[in-house]
Amino acid sequence: MTDEALRGRAWLFGDDISTDHIAPGRLFHLRTDLPQLARHVLEDARPEFAGEMRPGDFVVGGRNFGLGSSREHAPRIIKLAGAGAVLAQSFARIFFRNAINVGLPVLQCDTSGIGEQDELEVDLAGGEVRDLTTGAVIPFVPLPPVMVTILADGGLVAHVKMHGGFDLPEG
Amino acid sequence: MTALTLAEKILAAHAGLDAVVPGQIVIAAVDVAIAQDGTGPLAIEQIEELGSARLKAPTCVFFIDHAAPAPRSELANAQKTIRAFCASSGATLSDVEMGVCHQRVAESYAKPGDLVIGADSHTCMAGALGAFATGMGSTDVAVGMASGQTWLRVPESFRIEVTGELQDGVEAKDLMLTLIGTLGADGATYKALEFGGPGIDALPMPGRLTLCNMSVEAGAKAGLMPSDDSTRAFLAALDREADWRPLAADPGASYERVVEVDAAAIVPTVSRPHAVDNTAPAAALKGTRVDQVLIGTCTNGRLEDLRAAARLRRGRRRAPHTRLIVTPASQAVARAAAAEGLFDVFWDAGAVVTNPGCGACVGIHEGILGDGEVCLSTANRNFHGRMGNPGAFIYLGSPATAAATAVAGEITDPRELL
């Protein structure tokens, strides 16, 4: 992860945002054209998001963000659309793992006090989200060491190439 | 010796360790790695990026099942990529006629004690054979295929202790929807669901596959069944008895939580839009008009499911306003169903019988819903937009509930028609 703080606006999405919201089956034919698919990112949850978000903005969810399908295209197009990170109270397992593998920061934190379009600053190294609109400072749950290693190496494929296989901490 | 859960036992064996504990990160040897036509092209890209000369996982299979046969040129081109990769890499191809990956994995590839990874979230279905099977993304599966290994955090296990037997007209699907309603859609996130008890001993493989298939709908990483005589009979019927071995958790293994389920108390249950854990008794939803019924998919597209649906249909037609689509899970299922005359029953009832595959479940083709339309499906997900239209409404139920609903044209408890 970068030491630089990320800055952008919050887009609120609520609980149980599924991979069908993020990258729906009706756009299955765009899975081999990710830049096109990214133009529809999260369309079924907030149709205006893809068109109005600015690079660096944050996707802010509630509980169980990313539930459903294993489609890695979901975190890939959130990243490709330019979102700085996804913040949520909790994440579904496969989405979380996929996000780390493709280098999208996913931060588990108390998002309940964040307002729509609040200006946020995310300090990845410092482990906190600062809501510049409300003044709140929200700590996020540190990533497990295994995921810190994969992210630091630039994703899973880069990790495996770099070490000739897995070289992960046990904890 | 430490007493191990089924998940711990399988993961320890694949990591070359005597024992593992929840939370431990292991590097485990992969037996079976799969991808499908939605996730396969990206996995192939990642394998090529890895520059691997050959695939090291013993069994690598690509399934063309989600958009089979291709309804659009973009998808036909993606499928060409998969066929070409299989030809050059030696990976096995399961082409458009063969059916849904999870059913095919259970029929032909997974065996008790295996570690199965798949770029499809319902890969967990293979846990019904006594395997540790889990869904991952394309990149994880690409690394698994190429290196023969994957990293896993050993999950805490929930023991789902099932007593009693399901009543007539009540199916494993009803039990699972009830359980997910109790646990919640994220109630088992990161956990392994280990099913057991006399109610599971008495449950044949088709029902076990349904339970494991939907474990991910409670957030679980895996769902696991012991490997016993039912597993053996299932494999023997497929000429695979040599693949069988007994496997069970150690007595005294430690569980984070034990959930007791009395199968005899389960009633026909339906998930309401747009969440699987939004459950209600089918009888309480009487009066909900339904435009389309889908019977099939990896969740409930097996021969026994089609029999349960046909039992209620014999001599009855679908309601005039309710379309009925039947999609067998695999070619083997379709062949057996046709031989038994089940397709005639469905055709006589006014059904469309499609080729085996994922069909309408994923919203790509073969039964996309119109604006405001309501579907009752035997699939595993009813998320907003799932069946190709964010303006539609999906209910989930058992094959018997689906058949009864198609006859009545509204959501119906199948016991009314028995």
Interface residues (C-beta under 8 A of the other chain):
Chain A: D16 S18 D20 H21 P24 G25 R26 F28 H29 L30 R31 T32 D33 D44 A45 R63 N64 L67 G68 S69 S70 R71 E72 H73 S90 A92 R93 I94 R97 N98 N101 V102 P144 V146 G155 L156 V157 V160 K161 G165 F166 L168 P169 E170 G171
Chain B: G23 Q24 I25 I27 G38 T39 P41 L42 Q46 E49 L50 G51 H66 A67 R72 E74 L75 N77 A78 T81 G118 A119 D120 S121 T123 G135 M136 G137 S138 T139 D140 A142 V143 A146 S147 Q149 W151 R153 A185 D186 T189 Y190 V216 G219 K221 A275 V362 G363 I364 I368 R381 F383 H384 G385 R386 M387 G388 N389 P390
